[in-house]
Every structure is written in C-alpha cells, then in structure tokens.
Amino acid sequence: MMPGWPETSEQDCKHDAGVMMPVIDRNRCEGKEECVRVCPYDVFEMGKIGREERRGLTLIGRLKAFAHRGRQAFAVRADVCHGCGLCVTACPERAITLRVRER
C-alpha cells in the first residue's frame, strides 16, 4: 500500500470477488504501476503489450507505448477484483474503469 493512500478492508469493498472487473484502456496506460501498488487483492501486474494489442492502438497510443517500452498494467487476476475502486482513483492516466463482469 502506498503511503498516503487509504487502507482498504473487505468491509470497504463494494462487491464480492468476480462481480466487477477492471478494464484497462491500452491507449491511455503508461505503466506507472499505481494500480499495482494500491490494489489490496493483487489484481494487477506489469508486463509488455503484445503485437496484437499494439495493432489496436491509436497513433497516440503507439507513441506512448513506444516511449514506455511497451510496459503496461494487466489485470491478470481480474476474477478476484472486489470493485473497491482504488485502482481507478490511483491511475494518473485514468486508464482503468470498473465494469460488471458478464456471466
């Protein structure tokens, strides 16, 4: 947990695990790791975007990806997300939204 960020407990989370899922806008993410630092459930990891993901980027998105060596956040454990919203608040690029998981 980052200094200055509020502690989150299970009582603070709005949903059971798996109801909500974080969605990362690849055109906005600059890989600054704030989501990784604040998530109490370890939903996020840093990684490199692949060739297929890179093809879907806008020109600005490609330039950002190039500048950050393709490093971005990935919701590798989205199934354990409780929808607390700390990642949304912490992301300086506003690249994360929470959506209801389709079942």
Order of alpha helices (4+ residues) and beta strands (2+ residues): beta-alpha-beta-alpha-alpha-beta-alpha-beta
